[in-house]
Amino acid sequence: MTEADLELIGHLDGYRRGYFEGWAWFPSRPEQRVEIEIAVNGFVLTREKADDYRADLRAAGIGDGRHAFCIPLELDTTHSGPVSVVVRAVDGRLLSQGQITVGNEAPTDPEEAEALQAFIASVLGVPGQGVPKDAVESDPPINFIVYAATRTDSLPTALGAPEYSYTFVMNAFVPLLEKFGAVHVVSDPIREADLLYKAHLSRGETSLFLSFAPPHKTPLGLLCPTVPVIAWEFPTIPSAIWDEEARHDWRRVLRHTGRAITLSQFAAGAVKAAMGADYPVVAIPAPVWDRHPKLESLPPRSDDGARTLTVNGFVFDTWEHDFELEMVTPPVPDPPSADGIAEASVSGIVFSSVFAPQDGRKNWPDMVSAFVAAFSQTRDATLVLKMVCTDPGAWWSRFYEIVTRLPAFSCRIIVLQGFLDEDKFVSLISASNWIVNASTAEGLCLPLLEFMSGGRPVIAPAHTAMIDYLSASNGLIVESDEEYCSWSHDPRNELTTTRHRVSWSSLSATFREGYRIARLDRTRYADMSKAARSTMKTFCADEVVGAKLDSFLGLGRARDADTPSELMRASALS
């Protein structure tokens, strides 16, 4: 007997706060769970089993009470207008009260509708003609609709937030995606993604929405097939709801999207641990290698001669300041020149680090104190800190607090505050012997990939995402141990996961070893430099990353004319 032969009883209770709630069961087989699907304007957008527990169902004699469903589906009817929703079993049988209209009947504001049409025209140009039904398209054009949780114009206030790096990751992917199809960057996917999807569909073109965002900020309920691209640095994924936002339980979102891309094997393992070993998830790093072509030919740092660093902002140099215990922190300095350009000359052995100082995972205070402990009497050791922030107040007072508590030291610390364009950034890499990381957890760490692409070996702990590319051949590994912590965006601060506590003594000792190698063992340093560059070429070059994307998403894959591509099947789920 099939499910279609069984008596089905079920009811849609309603659509509340972004959730379709109700229940369904087979009275003759109460142990079997009914699979529910929701169709919006004729498109099936999600499928989930009715297996949640409700005490009222149990009290009413409806099996063991585990026949309820609460399915998240965001419907932005403010801009789309009312939509027709059907809630049914996957065999097509409608639940009681399962056909409803969501949204009011008020027409869309004419000016807003005109603005949205202008947006479509600006992206697509002159609208194409519809494709005749008898036309044979061997490989329909692919359109990537991409979105980052942090927009470029909001980066100044978002730097250091848990998801601040997603814009940089998306920007690294865009040139690679353009090799497969057209790329459309949107800032408001709820308003824009489905408009693009429908316009592409009318021209016989497929679309895929790539959400460069953590799942709790990934839009749901779109007509366009959605794939989240996730940077994650913890061994468990959020599996609870707080602040009345169901998407904080990432399992609900991932079940809805049906697949995901992570930036590391570590994150992919966390997803599979929560979703099951057969959940479609793939680890694909950001394609950094081809984004900085000047780095491929950058020679290793084979001498300790003077190099000039330039920044649009200001330079703080510990050699130009005196520090006393418990001294009052002076005000942040003004840019030294009218054009805002500041310079610093560095020589000797240079260790560099690039990070957002307000991101607590970066653990930079330990880096500063461990460096000073290692080189308190070594004048030709320099630590360069490139702060990724617009407000120097994010590090200024904390930096003074650290250095004024340390004994007098001869080594040098230079802080670069301000913008580095491509040439200035390459100059920083060229002037560096080592790239340093002391983080407690990493979702990928783009600066490490960039410096390694320029042939700079690493000083860092080998944990989380860094396991994918760090080794004894391309870096010096700092010891670390796991400790309990909370997810970085969880306001409850419950100890639900782990991070890595970096050994301060190991970090200091590794600084000293890095100095010794760069100064006295040039052959080994050259080998490590070569290994760093070689690792990146095989890890995050367009050719490598593109092959992984193609394998997972079916981009440009040859197919028979009568066999729809993976994207076309996803675009026509109903």
Backbone torsions as a table, in degrees:
resi	resn	phi	psi	omega
1	MET	NA	128.6	178.9
2	THR	-88.2	168.9	178.6
3	GLU	-60.5	-34.5	-179.4
4	ALA	-63.9	-22.4	179.4
5	ASP	-85.5	-13.9	-178.0
6	LEU	-83.2	146.8	173.9
7	GLU	-67.8	131.3	179.1
8	LEU	-113.7	129.8	173.7
9	ILE	-125.7	129.5	179.4
10	GLY	-166.6	165.7	-175.2
11	HIS	-150.0	135.4	170.7
12	LEU	-89.7	115.4	-178.4
13	ASP	-76.9	-28.6	177.9
14	GLY	150.4	179.3	177.6
15	TYR	-115.3	112.1	-173.6
16	ARG	-133.1	127.1	173.9
17	ARG	51.3	38.2	176.9
18	GLY	87.1	12.1	-179.0
19	TYR	-127.8	137.8	168.6
20	PHE	-92.8	120.1	-175.5
21	GLU	-116.6	144.6	178.5
22	GLY	171.9	-161.5	-179.0
23	TRP	-154.6	159.5	178.0
24	ALA	-162.0	144.9	178.0
25	TRP	-158.3	164.8	172.6
26	PHE	-104.7	105.6	-177.0
27	PRO	-56.2	-33.1	-178.2
28	SER	-80.7	-15.8	176.6
29	ARG	-136.8	70.5	-174.4
30	PRO	-63.5	-20.6	179.9
31	GLU	-78.2	-13.0	-178.1
32	GLN	-92.7	132.8	-176.7
33	ARG	-94.5	139.9	179.9
34	VAL	-83.3	133.3	175.6
35	GLU	-92.9	125.8	-175.6
36	ILE	-104.2	140.8	173.0
37	GLU	-126.8	149.2	-179.4
38	ILE	-121.6	124.2	178.7
39	ALA	-111.8	132.2	178.9
40	VAL	-118.1	119.9	-177.1
41	ASN	50.9	38.6	175.7
42	GLY	89.4	-7.1	179.3
43	PHE	-103.8	127.2	175.2
44	VAL	-75.8	118.9	-176.3
45	LEU	-103.1	-22.2	-177.9
46	THR	-159.7	154.0	174.5
47	ARG	-138.1	132.3	176.9
48	GLU	-148.0	152.9	177.1
49	LYS	-81.0	144.7	175.3
50	ALA	-85.3	86.0	-176.4
51	ASP	-134.5	15.8	175.4
52	ASP	-77.8	151.7	-179.6
53	TYR	-91.4	135.4	171.6
54	ARG	-135.0	126.3	-177.2
55	ALA	-63.3	-33.7	-178.8
56	ASP	-67.2	-32.5	177.0
57	LEU	-68.1	-42.9	179.5
58	ARG	-61.5	-42.2	-179.5
59	ALA	-65.7	-28.5	179.9
60	ALA	-84.8	1.7	178.6
61	GLY	81.2	18.9	178.2
62	ILE	-89.6	87.3	179.2
63	GLY	54.4	-141.4	179.7
64	ASP	-89.4	10.1	179.4
65	GLY	86.2	-7.9	-178.0
66	ARG	-95.0	61.6	-179.6
67	HIS	-133.3	17.6	-178.1
68	ALA	-96.1	161.3	172.8
69	PHE	-137.7	148.1	176.2
70	CYS	-142.1	90.9	-167.9
71	ILE	-102.7	118.7	179.6
72	PRO	-75.1	132.9	177.5
73	LEU	-157.8	106.4	-179.3
74	GLU	-78.6	126.9	178.0
75	LEU	-123.4	107.3	-177.4
76	ASP	-87.8	74.2	-176.5
77	THR	-74.8	-8.5	176.3
78	THR	-60.5	-35.7	-176.8
79	HIS	-105.0	-28.1	-177.5
80	SER	-88.4	-18.3	-171.7
81	GLY	84.7	178.7	-177.8
82	PRO	-63.3	145.5	179.3
83	VAL	-124.9	150.1	178.1
84	SER	-92.1	126.0	-176.3
85	VAL	-120.5	134.0	175.4
86	VAL	-121.7	125.5	177.5
87	VAL	-113.2	120.0	-171.7
88	ARG	-150.3	170.1	169.5
89	ALA	-74.2	158.4	-176.4
90	VAL	-64.5	-17.3	177.4
91	ASP	-83.4	1.8	174.6
92	GLY	101.5	-8.9	-178.5
93	ARG	-75.1	128.0	-175.4
94	LEU	-77.6	139.8	172.4
95	LEU	-76.3	157.3	174.4
96	SER	-59.1	132.1	-176.9
97	GLN	61.0	25.6	-173.5
98	GLY	-86.9	3.5	177.3
99	GLN	-120.3	113.0	-174.1
100	ILE	-137.8	165.8	171.6
101	THR	-112.6	128.9	-180.0
102	VAL	-108.3	129.4	179.7
103	GLY	109.8	152.6	-179.9
104	ASN	-83.1	167.0	-175.7
105	GLU	-89.0	3.1	-178.0
106	ALA	-65.7	134.1	-178.0
107	PRO	-67.6	153.8	176.4
108	THR	-64.9	141.1	179.0
109	ASP	-55.5	126.7	-175.4
110	PRO	-56.7	-42.0	-178.9
111	GLU	-65.6	-39.2	179.1
112	GLU	-67.9	-41.0	178.2
113	ALA	-62.1	-39.8	179.0
114	GLU	-65.5	-38.8	179.3
115	ALA	-65.1	-38.2	178.8
116	LEU	-68.1	-39.0	177.2
117	GLN	-64.9	-36.7	177.3
118	ALA	-65.0	-35.5	176.9
119	PHE	-62.3	-46.6	179.7
120	ILE	-60.5	-44.1	-178.9
121	ALA	-63.5	-38.3	-178.4
122	SER	-67.8	-29.2	-179.3
123	VAL	-85.1	-45.4	-173.5
124	LEU	-92.7	-17.8	-173.8
125	GLY	76.4	-148.3	-179.6
126	VAL	-67.5	124.6	-178.5
127	PRO	-57.2	139.0	178.8
128	GLY	-81.1	165.0	178.1
129	GLN	-80.9	151.8	176.4
130	GLY	-62.2	152.5	-178.9
131	VAL	-87.1	126.8	178.6
132	PRO	-58.8	149.1	-176.6
133	LYS	-61.5	-31.1	-176.9
134	ASP	-92.0	6.1	179.3
135	ALA	-73.4	144.4	178.2
136	VAL	-110.9	115.1	179.5
137	GLU	-110.3	109.4	-174.8
138	SER	-68.4	-30.5	-179.1
139	ASP	-154.3	87.9	-175.4
140	PRO	-56.5	142.9	178.4
141	PRO	-57.0	142.9	-180.0
142	ILE	-103.5	133.1	175.7
143	ASN	-114.6	126.7	175.4
144	PHE	-99.8	120.3	173.4
145	ILE	-101.3	115.8	-171.8
146	VAL	-119.8	148.6	-175.7
147	TYR	-147.4	138.8	175.5
148	ALA	-116.6	142.2	-177.2
149	ALA	-59.6	-30.1	178.1
150	THR	-115.9	117.6	179.6
151	ARG	-77.5	156.9	-179.4
152	THR	-58.1	-40.1	-177.0
153	ASP	-73.3	-11.7	178.8
154	SER	-106.7	2.8	-178.5
155	LEU	-58.0	-39.5	-178.5
156	PRO	-54.3	-34.5	-179.9
157	THR	-95.3	-12.5	-176.0
158	ALA	-99.2	-14.4	-178.2
159	LEU	-56.9	128.0	-178.5
160	GLY	97.5	-17.1	175.0
161	ALA	-68.7	159.0	-175.6
162	PRO	-53.5	-30.2	-175.1
163	GLU	-110.9	18.8	-171.1
164	TYR	-64.8	-26.2	-173.5
165	SER	-81.5	-4.9	-175.1
166	TYR	-62.4	-33.0	177.8
167	THR	-62.8	-42.6	179.8
168	PHE	-65.5	-37.5	178.4
169	VAL	-65.6	-46.8	179.3
170	MET	-59.6	-43.0	-179.4
171	ASN	-62.7	-30.7	177.4
172	ALA	-72.1	-33.0	-178.3
173	PHE	-78.3	-32.1	-171.0
174	VAL	-54.5	-49.4	-179.6
175	PRO	-60.6	-32.8	176.7
176	LEU	-69.9	-43.8	179.4
177	LEU	-60.6	-33.5	-179.5
178	GLU	-65.1	-17.8	176.3
179	LYS	-75.5	-19.0	-179.2
180	PHE	-102.0	-26.1	-177.2
181	GLY	-178.3	-170.0	179.6
182	ALA	-80.2	144.3	-179.5
183	VAL	-117.9	129.9	178.7
184	HIS	-123.7	113.1	179.8
185	VAL	-88.0	125.9	179.8
186	VAL	-117.6	151.1	178.2
187	SER	-106.3	-18.5	-179.9
188	ASP	-133.1	80.7	-172.6
189	PRO	-62.6	-30.7	179.2
190	ILE	-60.3	-37.2	-179.5
191	ARG	-86.3	-35.6	-165.1
192	GLU	-104.0	-32.6	-170.5
193	ALA	-61.8	-49.0	-177.1
194	ASP	-72.3	-26.6	173.9
195	LEU	-63.1	-43.8	176.9
196	LEU	-65.8	-42.9	-179.4
197	TYR	-57.2	-46.1	-178.8
198	LYS	-67.6	-39.0	179.2
199	ALA	-64.5	-41.5	178.5
200	HIS	-66.0	-40.8	-177.9
201	LEU	-63.3	-36.0	179.9
202	SER	-66.4	-19.5	178.7
203	ARG	-102.1	11.4	179.0
204	GLY	75.1	23.1	-177.2
205	GLU	-109.4	146.6	178.5
206	THR	-90.8	158.5	179.7
207	SER	-137.6	151.4	175.4
208	LEU	-141.7	128.5	179.6
209	PHE	-96.3	116.2	176.9
210	LEU	-102.7	115.3	-178.0
211	SER	-100.6	103.5	177.1
212	PHE	-83.3	82.1	-172.5
213	ALA	-164.5	153.9	171.6
214	PRO	-64.4	151.4	-175.5
215	PRO	-52.8	-33.7	-178.7
216	HIS	-71.6	-6.4	174.2
217	LYS	-118.4	14.0	176.7
218	THR	-89.2	123.1	-179.8
219	PRO	-63.2	139.5	176.3
220	LEU	-116.8	162.8	176.6
221	GLY	84.8	11.3	177.6
222	LEU	-79.9	150.8	172.1
223	LEU	-70.0	-34.2	-177.3
224	CYS	-71.6	131.8	176.2
225	PRO	-54.7	136.0	-172.3
226	THR	-119.7	134.8	174.0
227	VAL	-128.7	115.4	175.7
228	PRO	-75.5	140.7	174.0
229	VAL	-111.4	114.7	-164.6
230	ILE	-116.5	127.3	167.2
231	ALA	-99.4	121.3	-174.9
232	TRP	-145.1	141.7	-171.2
233	GLU	-125.5	14.1	-178.8
234	PHE	-121.5	153.9	-176.6
235	PRO	-76.5	-10.0	176.0
236	THR	-125.8	150.6	175.8
237	ILE	-103.3	153.0	-179.6
238	PRO	-56.1	131.5	-176.8
239	SER	-134.9	32.2	179.3
240	ALA	-140.1	163.0	179.2
241	ILE	-110.3	132.8	172.8
242	TRP	-141.0	161.3	-177.4
243	ASP	54.5	29.4	177.7
244	GLU	58.3	27.1	178.3
245	GLU	-113.2	107.0	-175.9
246	ALA	-65.5	-25.3	-178.8
247	ARG	-68.4	-13.0	174.6
248	HIS	-64.6	-22.2	168.7
249	ASP	-85.5	97.1	-173.7
250	TRP	-61.0	-23.9	-179.3
251	ARG	-61.5	-36.6	179.2
252	ARG	-63.6	-42.6	-179.2
253	VAL	-67.4	-45.1	-177.0
254	LEU	-67.5	-33.4	173.9
255	ARG	-64.5	-36.6	-178.6
256	HIS	-68.7	-46.3	-177.9
257	THR	-75.5	-27.8	175.7
258	GLY	81.1	-7.8	178.7
259	ARG	-167.4	165.6	-178.2
260	ALA	-158.2	155.7	172.2
261	ILE	-115.2	132.3	172.7
262	THR	-115.0	163.9	-178.4
263	LEU	-90.6	-3.6	-177.6
264	SER	-150.6	157.6	173.7
265	GLN	-63.5	-34.5	179.5
266	PHE	-60.3	-46.6	179.6
267	ALA	-68.2	-38.7	178.0
268	ALA	-61.4	-38.5	177.2
269	GLY	-63.9	-37.3	177.9
270	ALA	-65.2	-39.3	179.0
271	VAL	-65.9	-46.1	-179.4
272	LYS	-64.9	-35.1	178.3
273	ALA	-61.6	-32.5	-179.1
274	ALA	-90.5	-33.7	-171.8
275	MET	-102.2	-13.5	-177.3
276	GLY	110.4	149.5	-174.9
277	ALA	-63.4	-23.5	-177.6
278	ASP	-94.3	5.7	179.5
279	TYR	-67.6	133.1	-177.9
280	PRO	-72.8	97.4	176.7
281	VAL	-138.6	142.7	-178.5
282	VAL	-135.0	145.7	177.0
283	ALA	-95.2	117.0	-179.6
284	ILE	-134.9	113.4	-179.2
285	PRO	-72.7	161.4	174.5
286	ALA	-63.9	135.5	-177.2
287	PRO	-78.4	81.9	-173.4
288	VAL	-84.2	-33.8	-170.5
289	TRP	-51.4	-46.5	-175.9
290	ASP	-85.6	-3.3	179.7
291	ARG	-79.6	-20.6	-178.2
292	HIS	-127.4	76.7	-173.6
293	PRO	-61.1	-25.3	-179.2
294	LYS	-69.5	-19.0	-175.9
295	LEU	-75.9	-27.7	-175.8
296	GLU	-61.8	-34.3	-178.3
297	SER	-101.1	7.9	-179.2
298	LEU	-69.5	124.1	-178.3
299	PRO	-72.2	157.0	175.6
300	PRO	-62.8	156.2	176.3
301	ARG	-77.1	95.8	-173.8
302	SER	-101.6	1.5	177.7
303	ASP	-140.4	173.3	179.3
304	ASP	-116.6	28.6	178.6
305	GLY	-69.1	169.9	-176.3
306	ALA	-72.4	138.5	174.8
307	ARG	-130.1	148.1	-178.6
308	THR	-104.2	128.8	175.2
309	LEU	-105.6	138.3	-178.3
310	THR	-129.3	140.1	-179.8
311	VAL	-143.3	144.3	172.1
312	ASN	-82.7	84.8	-176.0
313	GLY	166.1	-124.7	175.9
314	PHE	-143.0	161.0	179.1
315	VAL	-115.0	131.0	173.5
316	PHE	-107.7	125.0	-174.4
317	ASP	-124.2	119.4	-177.9
318	THR	-65.0	-21.4	177.1
319	TRP	-69.4	-17.6	-177.3
320	GLU	-101.6	10.4	-177.7
321	HIS	-137.2	149.7	173.6
322	ASP	-105.5	140.8	-178.2
323	PHE	-121.9	136.2	177.7
324	GLU	-129.8	150.9	-179.1
325	LEU	-58.6	130.2	176.6
326	GLU	61.0	25.7	177.0
327	MET	-69.5	154.0	178.3
328	VAL	-73.6	132.5	179.9
329	THR	-68.6	125.2	180.0
330	PRO	-73.7	166.0	177.8
331	PRO	-68.0	156.8	177.3
332	VAL	-62.8	131.8	-177.8
333	PRO	-69.8	155.0	173.1
334	ASP	-81.0	157.3	174.4
335	PRO	-54.3	141.4	-172.1
336	PRO	-75.0	-11.7	-177.7
337	SER	-141.9	165.2	-177.1
338	ALA	-63.7	-34.0	-179.1
339	ASP	-85.5	-0.1	176.3
340	GLY	75.7	14.1	-179.4
341	ILE	-95.0	129.6	177.6
342	ALA	-124.9	148.8	-178.2
343	GLU	-130.6	157.0	173.3
344	ALA	-148.2	137.3	176.7
345	SER	-99.5	127.6	-179.4
346	VAL	-122.0	149.4	177.3
347	SER	-149.6	-179.5	-177.7
348	GLY	77.3	-150.8	179.4
349	ILE	-94.6	121.7	-172.0
350	VAL	-113.2	123.5	173.9
351	PHE	-107.3	129.4	-177.8
352	SER	-122.8	152.3	176.1
353	SER	-146.6	141.1	-179.2
354	VAL	-125.5	124.1	-175.6
355	PHE	-165.8	164.6	172.8
356	ALA	-90.0	114.8	-172.5
357	PRO	-64.6	-23.4	179.9
358	GLN	-82.7	-4.1	176.5
359	ASP	-86.0	106.2	-175.5
360	GLY	-60.8	-22.3	-179.6
361	ARG	-67.5	-19.9	-175.5
362	LYS	-74.3	-21.0	169.3
363	ASN	57.6	35.2	-174.4
364	TRP	-70.2	-27.4	175.5
365	PRO	-59.2	-38.2	176.0
366	ASP	-64.4	-36.5	179.0
367	MET	-61.6	-44.2	-179.0
368	VAL	-64.3	-49.5	-176.7
369	SER	-68.4	-36.6	178.1
370	ALA	-66.6	-37.0	177.7
371	PHE	-64.8	-45.8	-179.6
372	VAL	-64.7	-39.8	178.3
373	ALA	-63.0	-36.0	-178.6
374	ALA	-73.8	-33.4	-170.2
375	PHE	-129.4	35.0	-176.7
376	SER	-59.5	-28.6	-179.3
377	GLN	-114.5	18.1	-176.4
378	THR	-112.8	103.4	-171.6
379	ARG	-75.7	-22.7	-176.8
380	ASP	-97.3	21.7	172.9
381	ALA	-106.0	127.0	-176.6
382	THR	-127.7	134.9	173.6
383	LEU	-110.6	118.9	177.6
384	VAL	-103.5	123.3	179.0
385	LEU	-111.3	111.8	174.4
386	LYS	-94.1	109.7	-177.9
387	MET	-83.6	123.1	177.5
388	VAL	-92.0	84.9	179.7
389	CYS	-164.9	158.3	177.8
390	THR	-97.5	-21.7	-178.5
391	ASP	-109.9	111.4	179.7
392	PRO	-62.4	-15.3	175.8
393	GLY	-61.3	-16.4	179.1
394	ALA	-67.7	-20.0	-178.2
395	TRP	-134.2	-17.7	-169.1
396	TRP	-58.5	-56.6	-178.1
397	SER	-66.0	-40.1	-180.0
398	ARG	-64.3	-39.4	178.8
399	PHE	-62.9	-46.2	178.8
400	TYR	-62.1	-40.3	179.1
401	GLU	-59.5	-39.5	-178.6
402	ILE	-70.0	-54.1	-172.0
403	VAL	-70.2	-27.9	179.1
404	THR	-75.1	-13.2	176.3
405	ARG	-94.2	-4.7	-178.9
406	LEU	-94.7	151.0	174.0
407	PRO	-61.9	163.2	178.5
408	ALA	-57.1	141.9	-177.3
409	PHE	-137.8	152.3	-179.1
410	SER	-98.0	-21.3	178.7
411	CYS	-66.7	172.1	-170.6
412	ARG	-123.1	136.4	174.1
413	ILE	-121.9	125.7	178.0
414	ILE	-117.9	128.4	177.1
415	VAL	-110.1	125.7	176.5
416	LEU	-99.4	117.4	178.8
417	GLN	-115.1	112.4	179.1
418	GLY	140.1	-172.7	-172.5
419	PHE	-88.6	137.3	172.2
420	LEU	-115.2	118.0	173.1
421	ASP	-76.1	-177.2	-174.3
422	GLU	-58.6	-45.9	-178.5
423	ASP	-65.5	-41.0	179.3
424	LYS	-67.2	-36.2	179.0
425	PHE	-67.0	-42.7	177.3
426	VAL	-62.8	-36.7	177.7
427	SER	-63.2	-38.1	176.7
428	LEU	-62.9	-44.7	178.8
429	ILE	-63.9	-41.9	-179.8
430	SER	-61.6	-35.0	-177.8
431	ALA	-80.2	-8.5	-173.0
432	SER	-97.1	141.8	169.6
433	ASN	-87.8	-36.8	-174.8
434	TRP	-137.2	149.1	167.9
435	ILE	-105.9	131.6	-171.4
436	VAL	-116.5	139.6	176.3
437	ASN	-139.3	131.3	178.5
438	ALA	-125.2	28.7	-172.9
439	SER	-69.4	154.2	174.4
440	THR	-87.2	-16.3	178.6
441	ALA	-166.9	145.7	179.4
442	GLU	-138.6	137.2	174.1
443	GLY	-84.4	-23.7	172.4
444	LEU	-168.2	-54.6	-178.0
445	CYS	78.5	82.7	179.8
446	LEU	-59.8	-41.3	179.3
447	PRO	-58.0	-37.5	177.1
448	LEU	-61.4	-44.3	-179.9
449	LEU	-63.2	-38.4	-178.4
450	GLU	-69.8	-46.6	179.2
451	PHE	-65.7	-40.2	178.2
452	MET	-65.3	-34.7	175.8
453	SER	-62.0	-28.2	176.6
454	GLY	-89.2	12.3	175.9
455	GLY	78.7	24.9	178.0
456	ARG	-101.9	118.1	178.4
457	PRO	-68.7	169.1	-165.9
458	VAL	-114.8	145.6	163.3
459	ILE	-118.0	111.8	-174.2
460	ALA	-168.0	159.8	171.2
461	PRO	-77.2	146.8	179.9
462	ALA	-97.9	89.4	178.0
463	HIS	-149.1	172.3	179.1
464	THR	43.7	-130.4	-174.5
465	ALA	-66.5	-24.7	-175.9
466	MET	-69.0	-15.8	177.3
467	ILE	-60.4	-30.2	-175.2
468	ASP	-64.3	-26.1	-172.5
469	TYR	-135.6	-7.4	178.1
470	LEU	-89.4	142.4	176.6
471	SER	-156.2	171.1	178.8
472	ALA	-67.6	-17.0	-179.5
473	SER	-81.4	-27.2	-177.0
474	ASN	-116.5	6.7	180.0
475	GLY	-167.5	171.9	173.5
476	LEU	-105.6	122.5	-171.6
477	ILE	-90.0	127.5	176.9
478	VAL	-91.2	136.6	-178.9
479	GLU	-70.5	148.7	177.1
480	SER	-154.8	160.0	179.2
481	ASP	-134.8	150.1	178.7
482	GLU	-73.1	146.2	172.7
483	GLU	-145.3	154.4	-178.4
484	TYR	-72.9	147.9	177.3
485	CYS	-159.0	-178.0	176.3
486	SER	-107.1	162.3	172.6
487	TRP	-62.6	143.1	-169.6
488	SER	-63.0	-25.3	-178.4
489	HIS	-103.7	8.9	-175.5
490	ASP	-90.7	110.0	-177.6
491	PRO	-70.3	-12.5	-178.6
492	ARG	-76.0	-19.7	179.8
493	ASN	56.1	34.5	175.9
494	GLU	-80.6	143.9	-177.4
495	LEU	-81.0	79.4	-172.6
496	THR	-102.0	-5.9	-175.4
497	THR	-152.8	-166.1	-179.2
498	THR	-136.0	156.9	170.2
499	ARG	-131.6	-171.8	-176.0
500	HIS	-120.3	121.9	176.3
501	ARG	-83.3	118.3	-176.9
502	VAL	-80.1	133.4	178.7
503	SER	-71.3	114.7	-178.6
504	TRP	-62.7	-43.4	-179.0
505	SER	-65.1	-37.6	177.4
506	SER	-67.1	-38.6	178.7
507	LEU	-62.6	-44.7	179.4
508	SER	-64.4	-43.0	178.9
509	ALA	-64.8	-36.0	-179.4
510	THR	-70.6	-34.7	171.6
511	PHE	-55.2	-48.7	-178.2
512	ARG	-62.7	-40.6	178.7
513	GLU	-66.0	-38.4	177.0
514	GLY	-62.6	-39.9	176.3
515	TYR	-62.7	-45.2	-177.9
516	ARG	-62.1	-44.2	-178.8
517	ILE	-64.5	-47.6	-178.2
518	ALA	-64.9	-30.4	-177.4
519	ARG	-88.7	-41.3	-168.5
520	LEU	-116.2	-19.0	-176.8
521	ASP	-123.0	68.9	-172.8
522	ARG	-65.8	-31.2	179.0
523	THR	-63.8	-45.8	178.6
524	ARG	-64.8	-39.4	179.2
525	TYR	-62.1	-42.5	179.4
526	ALA	-63.6	-38.0	177.9
527	ASP	-65.2	-41.5	178.6
528	MET	-66.5	-37.6	177.8
529	SER	-63.2	-44.6	178.9
530	LYS	-63.8	-40.4	-179.9
531	ALA	-66.5	-36.9	178.7
532	ALA	-61.5	-46.8	-179.4
533	ARG	-66.3	-41.7	-179.9
534	SER	-63.1	-40.1	178.8
535	THR	-60.1	-44.3	-178.2
536	MET	-67.0	-37.3	-178.9
537	LYS	-63.1	-35.3	179.8
538	THR	-90.9	-5.0	-176.4
539	PHE	-105.4	-44.6	-170.7
540	CYS	-135.2	27.8	172.1
541	ALA	-78.0	154.4	-179.9
542	ASP	-54.3	-41.8	-178.1
543	GLU	-60.4	-41.0	-178.1
544	VAL	-73.5	-49.5	-178.2
545	VAL	-66.1	-39.8	179.5
546	GLY	-61.5	-38.3	178.6
547	ALA	-64.6	-37.3	179.0
548	LYS	-69.2	-41.8	176.7
549	LEU	-61.5	-44.3	179.7
550	ASP	-60.0	-45.4	-178.3
551	SER	-63.3	-37.4	-175.3
552	PHE	-83.2	-38.4	-173.4
553	LEU	-105.2	-11.5	-178.8
554	GLY	73.1	40.7	-178.7
555	LEU	-80.8	122.6	175.2
556	GLY	68.0	10.7	-178.4
557	ARG	-70.5	132.9	178.5
558	ALA	-64.0	141.7	-179.2
559	ARG	-151.6	162.7	176.3
560	ASP	-70.8	150.6	-176.3
561	ALA	-60.8	-29.3	-177.2
562	ASP	-97.8	9.9	178.9
563	THR	-113.4	114.1	-177.8
564	PRO	-65.7	146.5	177.9
565	SER	-70.4	169.4	177.7
566	GLU	-57.7	-42.3	-179.0
567	LEU	-67.4	-38.3	179.6
568	MET	-66.4	-38.8	177.5
569	ARG	-63.7	-41.0	179.6
570	ALA	-67.0	-29.9	-178.5
571	SER	-78.3	-12.9	-177.8
572	ALA	-129.3	58.7	-172.9
573	LEU	-70.7	-26.3	-172.9
574	SER	-70.3	NA	NA
